[in-house]
Amino acid sequence: MKTSAVAAGLMAAPNFIRAQQSDSPANKLNIACIGVGGKGKGDVRDASYHGNIVALCDVDLEGDAAERIVDFPGVPVFTDYREMFDKMGNEIDAVTVTTPDHTHYPAVMMAMALGKHVFSQKPLTNSIWEARQLLLASRHYGVVTQMGIQGHTFQGMRIMREWLEADAIGDVEQVRYWTNRPIWPQGPEVDYAPTANPRGVNWDMWQGSVAEDRPFSDGLHPKKWRASWEYGCGALGDIGCHLFDAAFWALDLGIPDEVVVDAVSDFTELSAPASSVLRYKFSRNRSGDKIKPVEFLWSDGGLKPTRPEELAEGVNLHEQFGQILHGSKGTIYSPGGYCESLRLLPEEAMRSFKRPAKKYPRVKGGPIQEWVEAIKNGTQPGANFEYASRLTEVVLLGNLAIRLGKPIKWDSENLKVIGAPEADAMIRREYREGWEFPIFKA
């Protein structure tokens, strides 16, 4: 996007880097936060623990965001991050982006073009092409990146990998996932009819780069956009990055070759379904080498697997979400979203299992602290865009299969569904005039 801040920012080192180079005692990052309400309230708070909050931006200043803005008197407030960058670009070192899924791409891309380190909530984007572009851009601009999946900083996923490498259950053959999401309206009954804009929300900015100009609707804002294919990613976008993370990382998986829809409730061109069952089929690791096939079996909308007989009497599957890893020699049950309480099944296997030594370093704090420390150390955190773009691609392939209504075979290198050119418009969207960014090639 052609703004004066972009032009200036490409020539200037961030303040934090300049402070380090001059041995200044000002060793705290200056952080701007885009998206201050909802999940943004927590991200702004966490960023304030580890840096100076120098700017806040939200399209709805009188809504949920007002509860957090009041905590930072005197900090400049904006409804348009383009204006924020134009006026304060030289005062910002790093940016958090906690906005609806469709606006991650333009906000993050603009921040990186200005040389700012970026933290973006999950999923990285709501289209596969955008995820790939953010990966390539991050390589080009050389900034420190992080996607907000808190479980990637937790001890549980490291324990899972250590157990799997200790042959606790043999070769993993299937990981069975479930979630009660969506817990918001989703399906054909969702209504995006125009309504009054009660608080003067900057609706033009809320729509961002999406080509179709849609009137304000309280069916979308606040907090109802997840159901929309255009602005959100449904239940998969909300929870998929969290649940898939541990096994995807522990098994060092590549991108799936095929995704099959086993079942799906009604949906429309505008809104995702209320429930679905999907199978992801992996045959290669991250390096592209052939592996024994691994399947991810996903269900949402409260559809749960059959309760394993090996569970202790009186113990039921977690109501909100969880995963079960089925291996050639045994089973791991993980209730909840982040491997907080891994159990080998049956209980006899758990009691006799010799825990392996800690192999993978534990992370201090959550994803924002890890990101800030990586900036200071000149490293990259665990869910940097090299990893996050791949995990997001996996998640979004499920939505692609649902919308196409048939099994898909995926060519990740070229971002194509083999034999289905009609998928191209879902992989790469149309953009509004004036929201153009450089297109990066691999």
C-alpha positions in Angstrom: 0.0 0.0 0.0 1.4 3.3 -1.1 1.6 5.5 2.1 4.3 7.8 3.2 5.0 5.6 6.2 5.8 2.6 3.9 8.3 4.7 1.9 9.9 6.1 5.0 9.9 2.9 7.0 11.8 1.0 4.4 14.8 3.3 5.0 14.8 3.4 8.8 15.9 0.9 11.4 13.4 0.4 14.3 13.8 2.5 17.4 14.6 -0.5 19.5 17.5 -1.5 17.2 18.8 2.0 17.2 18.7 2.1 21.0 20.7 -1.1 21.2 23.2 0.2 18.7 23.7 3.3 20.8 23.9 1.4 24.1 20.9 3.4 25.3 19.2 2.2 28.5 15.9 2.4 26.6 15.9 -1.4 26.2 12.1 -1.8 25.9 10.3 -2.3 22.6 7.7 0.3 21.5 4.7 -1.8 20.6 1.6 -0.7 18.7 -1.5 -2.9 19.0 -4.1 -3.3 16.2 -7.2 -4.8 17.6 -7.9 -3.8 21.2 -11.3 -5.4 22.0 -12.2 -9.1 22.5 -9.0 -11.2 22.4 -7.1 -8.0 21.8 -7.7 -7.0 25.4 -5.5 -9.9 26.6 -2.9 -9.3 23.9 -2.6 -5.6 24.7 -2.2 -6.5 28.4 0.5 -9.1 27.7 2.3 -6.8 25.4 2.3 -4.1 28.1 4.2 -6.4 30.4 7.1 -6.7 28.0 7.2 -3.4 26.1 5.9 0.2 25.9 2.5 0.5 24.4 2.8 3.6 22.2 -0.3 3.3 20.0 -3.7 1.6 20.0 -5.9 1.0 17.0 -9.4 -0.4 16.8 -12.3 0.2 14.5 -14.8 0.3 17.4 -13.4 2.6 20.1 -16.7 2.7 22.0 -17.2 -1.1 22.1 -15.2 -3.7 23.9 -11.9 -1.9 23.1 -12.9 1.0 25.5 -12.3 -1.3 28.4 -8.6 -1.6 27.5 -8.0 1.9 26.1 -8.8 3.4 29.5 -5.8 1.6 30.9 -3.4 3.6 28.7 -4.1 7.3 29.2 -2.2 9.5 26.9 -1.4 6.8 24.4 -2.6 7.8 20.8 -5.7 6.0 19.6 -6.7 5.4 16.0 -9.4 3.6 14.0 -7.2 3.2 10.9 -3.8 1.6 11.2 -2.7 3.2 8.0 -3.0 6.6 9.7 -1.3 5.2 12.7 1.7 4.2 10.7 1.8 7.4 8.8 1.9 9.5 11.9 3.9 7.2 14.2 5.8 4.8 12.0 9.2 5.9 13.3 8.2 5.4 16.9 7.1 1.8 16.6 9.3 -1.2 16.8 6.8 -4.1 16.8 3.1 -4.6 16.2 0.4 -7.0 17.5 -2.6 -7.8 15.2 -5.7 -9.2 17.0 -8.5 -8.6 14.5 -11.0 -10.6 12.5 -9.2 -13.2 10.3 -9.6 -11.4 7.0 -7.7 -8.4 8.2 -4.6 -10.2 9.5 -3.0 -10.2 6.0 -3.1 -6.5 5.2 -2.2 -5.3 8.7 0.7 -7.7 9.0 1.9 -7.1 5.5 2.0 -3.4 6.0 3.8 -3.7 9.4 6.5 -5.9 7.9 7.0 -3.6 4.9 7.8 -0.9 7.5 10.4 -3.2 9.2 8.2 -3.9 12.2 8.3 -7.2 14.0 4.8 -8.8 14.0 2.6 -10.9 16.3 -0.6 -12.0 14.7 -3.4 -14.1 16.2 -4.4 -17.4 14.7 -5.2 -18.4 12.1 -2.5 -16.5 10.3 -4.9 -15.6 7.5 -8.3 -16.8 6.2 -7.0 -17.7 2.7 -4.2 -20.1 1.8 -2.6 -17.7 -0.7 -2.3 -15.0 2.0 -0.6 -17.4 4.4 2.0 -18.2 1.8 2.5 -14.5 1.0 3.1 -13.6 4.6 5.7 -16.4 4.8 7.6 -15.2 1.8 7.3 -11.5 2.9 8.7 -12.4 6.4 11.7 -13.9 4.7 12.1 -10.8 2.5 11.8 -8.3 5.3 13.8 -10.3 7.9 11.6 -9.4 10.9 10.7 -11.6 13.9 7.3 -13.2 13.6 4.9 -15.1 15.8 1.4 -16.5 15.5 -0.7 -16.5 18.6 -1.2 -20.2 19.5 -0.4 -20.2 23.2 -0.2 -24.0 23.4 3.0 -23.9 21.3 4.7 -22.3 24.4 3.3 -24.8 26.9 5.1 -27.8 28.3 2.5 -30.3 27.2 3.3 -30.4 23.6 7.0 -31.0 24.4 6.0 -33.9 26.7 4.0 -35.3 23.9 6.9 -35.2 21.5 9.2 -36.7 24.0 6.7 -39.6 24.7 6.3 -40.3 21.0 10.0 -40.3 20.4 10.3 -42.7 23.4 8.0 -45.1 21.5 5.2 -44.8 24.1 2.6 -45.8 21.6 4.6 -46.9 18.5 3.9 -45.3 15.1 1.1 -42.8 15.3 -1.6 -43.8 12.8 -4.5 -41.5 13.6 -5.1 -38.4 15.7 -8.8 -38.0 16.6 -9.9 -34.4 17.3 -13.2 -32.9 18.5 -14.6 -29.6 19.6 -17.9 -28.0 20.7 -17.2 -25.0 18.4 -19.0 -23.2 16.9 -20.4 -21.7 20.0 -21.7 -18.7 17.9 -24.4 -18.6 15.3 -23.3 -20.6 12.2 -25.1 -22.2 9.3 -27.8 -21.3 6.8 -29.8 -19.4 9.5 -27.0 -16.8 9.9 -28.2 -13.3 8.7 -25.9 -10.6 7.5 -28.7 -8.2 6.6 -27.8 -4.5 7.0 -28.4 -2.9 10.4 -27.7 0.4 12.0 -24.1 1.2 13.0 -24.8 2.1 16.6 -21.4 3.4 17.7 -20.0 4.8 14.5 -17.7 1.8 13.9 -15.2 2.5 11.1 -16.8 0.0 8.9 -14.8 0.8 5.8 -11.7 -0.2 7.8 -13.3 -3.2 9.3 -13.9 -4.6 5.8 -10.3 -3.9 4.9 -9.0 -5.4 1.7 -12.1 -7.6 0.9 -13.4 -6.7 -2.5 -17.2 -6.7 -1.9 -18.5 -3.6 -0.1 -21.0 -4.9 2.4 -23.1 -2.6 4.6 -22.7 -2.8 8.4 -24.5 -5.7 10.0 -24.7 -6.7 13.6 -24.8 -10.3 12.2 -21.0 -9.8 11.7 -19.9 -7.3 14.3 -19.2 -7.5 17.1 -17.9 -11.1 17.5 -20.1 -12.9 15.0 -17.8 -12.8 12.0 -16.3 -16.2 12.6 -19.1 -18.0 10.8 -18.4 -16.0 7.5 -16.3 -17.6 4.8 -15.4 -14.0 3.8 -14.2 -12.7 7.1 -13.6 -15.8 9.4 -12.8 -19.5 9.1 -15.6 -21.2 11.1 -14.9 -23.7 13.8 -11.7 -24.9 12.1 -10.2 -21.4 12.1 -11.1 -20.9 15.7 -9.7 -24.1 17.2 -7.9 -26.1 14.4 -4.6 -24.3 14.9 -4.7 -24.9 18.6 -5.6 -28.6 18.4 -3.6 -29.6 15.4 -0.5 -27.9 16.7 1.0 -30.5 19.0 0.8 -33.6 16.8 1.7 -31.5 13.7 4.9 -30.3 15.4 5.7 -33.5 17.3 5.5 -35.7 14.2 7.2 -33.1 12.0 4.5 -33.4 9.4 4.3 -31.9 6.0 1.2 -30.7 4.2 -1.5 -33.3 3.7 -1.9 -34.8 0.2 -5.7 -35.2 0.5 -8.6 -34.0 2.6 -12.0 -35.9 2.7 -15.3 -34.6 4.1 -17.0 -37.5 5.8 -20.0 -35.5 6.9 -21.2 -31.9 7.0 -24.3 -30.0 7.9 -25.9 -27.4 5.7 -24.0 -24.3 4.8 -24.2 -21.5 2.3 -21.9 -19.4 0.1 -21.7 -16.9 3.0 -21.6 -19.0 6.1 -19.8 -22.1 7.3 -21.6 -25.2 8.6 -22.7 -25.9 12.2 -20.8 -29.2 12.2 -18.4 -31.2 10.0 -16.3 -34.4 10.0 -13.0 -34.3 8.1 -10.1 -36.6 7.3 -6.6 -35.2 6.6 -4.2 -37.7 5.0 -0.5 -37.1 5.5 2.2 -39.2 3.7 5.3 -36.9 4.0 7.2 -35.1 6.7 8.2 -31.5 6.6 11.3 -32.3 4.6 9.2 -34.0 1.9 10.4 -37.5 2.7 7.8 -40.4 2.7 6.5 -41.5 6.0 4.1 -44.1 7.3 0.6 -42.6 6.6 -0.9 -40.5 9.4 -4.5 -39.4 9.5 -6.1 -36.4 11.3 -9.8 -37.1 12.0 -11.6 -33.9 12.9 -15.1 -33.2 14.1 -16.7 -30.0 15.3 -20.2 -28.9 16.3 -20.1 -31.1 19.4 -19.6 -34.3 17.5 -17.4 -36.5 19.7 -15.7 -39.9 19.1 -16.9 -43.0 21.0 -15.7 -43.0 24.5 -12.6 -45.3 24.7 -13.2 -48.3 26.8 -9.8 -47.9 28.4 -10.8 -44.7 30.1 -11.1 -45.0 33.9 -14.7 -45.6 35.2 -16.5 -42.3 35.5 -14.2 -40.4 33.2 -15.8 -39.0 30.1 -14.3 -37.2 27.1 -13.7 -33.5 27.5 -16.8 -31.6 26.6 -15.2 -28.6 24.8 -12.3 -30.3 22.9 -9.6 -32.8 23.0 -7.5 -35.3 21.0 -6.7 -39.0 21.1 -3.6 -40.3 19.4 -3.9 -43.9 18.2 -0.6 -45.7 17.7 0.5 -49.1 16.6 1.3 -50.0 20.3 -1.0 -47.8 22.3 -3.1 -44.7 22.8 -2.6 -41.2 24.3 -5.6 -39.2 25.5 -5.3 -35.4 25.8 -8.3 -33.7 27.3 -8.6 -29.9 26.6 -6.9 -27.9 24.0 -3.2 -27.7 24.9 -1.9 -31.2 26.1 -2.2 -30.0 29.7 -2.9 -33.6 31.0 -1.6 -36.3 28.8 -2.6 -39.9 29.7 -1.6 -43.2 28.3 -4.5 -45.6 28.0 -5.2 -47.9 29.7 -4.1 -46.8 33.2 -1.9 -49.8 33.5 0.2 -48.5 30.6 0.4 -45.1 32.3 1.6 -46.6 35.6 4.3 -48.7 34.0 5.6 -46.1 31.5 9.1 -44.8 32.2 9.0 -41.1 31.5 11.8 -40.0 29.2 14.2 -37.2 30.1 13.3 -33.7 29.1 14.7 -33.1 25.6 13.0 -30.0 24.3 13.6 -26.7 26.0 10.6 -25.3 27.9 9.4 -21.8 27.1 9.1 -19.1 29.7 5.9 -17.2 29.6 3.4 -17.1 26.7 3.6 -16.4 23.0 4.0 -12.6 23.3 6.8 -12.9 25.9 8.5 -15.5 23.7 8.2 -13.2 20.7 9.6 -10.1 22.5 12.5 -12.1 23.9 13.3 -13.4 20.4 13.3 -9.8 19.1 15.9 -8.9 21.7 18.0 -12.0 21.1 17.8 -11.9 17.3 16.1 -15.3 17.1 12.7 -16.6 16.0 10.0 -17.9 18.4 8.4 -21.4 17.9 5.3 -20.3 16.0 7.1 -18.0 13.6 5.7 -17.7 10.1 7.8 -20.5 8.7 5.8 -22.8 11.0 2.6 -20.9 11.3 2.0 -20.5 7.6 2.1 -24.3 7.2 -0.2 -25.0 10.1 -2.6 -22.4 8.8 -2.5 -24.0 5.4 -3.4 -27.4 6.9 -6.4 -25.9 8.8 -7.7 -24.0 5.8 -7.6 -27.0 3.5 -10.4 -28.4 5.6 -12.6 -25.4 4.8 -11.6 -25.7 1.1 -12.8 -29.3 1.0 -16.1 -28.4 2.7 -16.8 -25.6 0.3 -15.9 -27.7 -2.8 -18.1 -30.5 -1.6 -15.7 -33.3 -2.6 -12.4 -34.8 -1.6 -9.4 -32.7 -2.6 -5.9 -33.7 -3.7 -3.6 -30.8 -2.9 -0.6 -29.4 -4.8 1.0 -27.3 -2.0 3.9 -26.1 -4.1 1.6 -24.4 -6.6 -1.3 -23.8 -4.2 -3.7 -25.7 -6.5 -6.4 -28.3 -5.9 -5.6 -30.9 -8.6 -8.4 -31.1 -11.2 -10.5 -28.4 -9.5 -9.9 -24.9 -11.1 -13.1 -23.7 -9.4 -11.1 -23.7 -6.1 -8.7 -20.9 -7.3 -11.1 -18.1 -6.2 -11.3 -19.6 -2.7 -7.5 -20.0 -2.5 -6.8 -16.4 -3.5 -9.5 -13.7 -3.1 -10.2 -10.5 -4.9 -9.0 -7.3 -3.3 -10.3 -3.8 -3.1 -8.7 -1.1 -5.1 -6.1 0.8 -3.1 -5.1 -2.3 -1.0 -2.3 -3.6 -3.2 0.8 -5.1 -1.8 3.9 -6.5 -3.5 3.5 -10.1 -4.5 6.4 -12.3 -3.4 7.6 -15.3 -5.4 9.1 -18.4 -3.7 
